Amino acid sequence: MRDLTWMDDALCAQTDPELFHPEGQGAKYGPAKAICRECPVQADCDDFAQSFEGTVAKTHRAGMWAAKSPQQREHAAKGAA
């Protein structure tokens, strides 16, 4: 089992989760991105997000992770392949 204790220190865990999952076409991630940029566990979050990109249900891939939108993570994953 993976150690996820870093999530306890994530700033997103201390804010409105809706900020990280905006709905609708043209939804903005600006507020979530600002929080992510200040987060002390952003590197852990990025590693976690990359580890499950393309391997789990779409609902787990949705939303802002480590200051990256789903599209940005997908683009990064394709570049790493």
Number of C-alpha atoms within 10 A of each C-alpha: 3 5 6 10 8 12 14 11 13 20 18 20 10 9 12 11 13 11 18 23 17 16 12 7 6 7 9 15 18 13 10 26 19 11 18 22 13 12 17 13 17 21 11 15 20 15 12 15 19 18 12 12 17 14 10 10 10 11 7 12 19 15 21 24 24 24 23 18 20 17 12 13 21 16 11 13 14 9 8 7 5
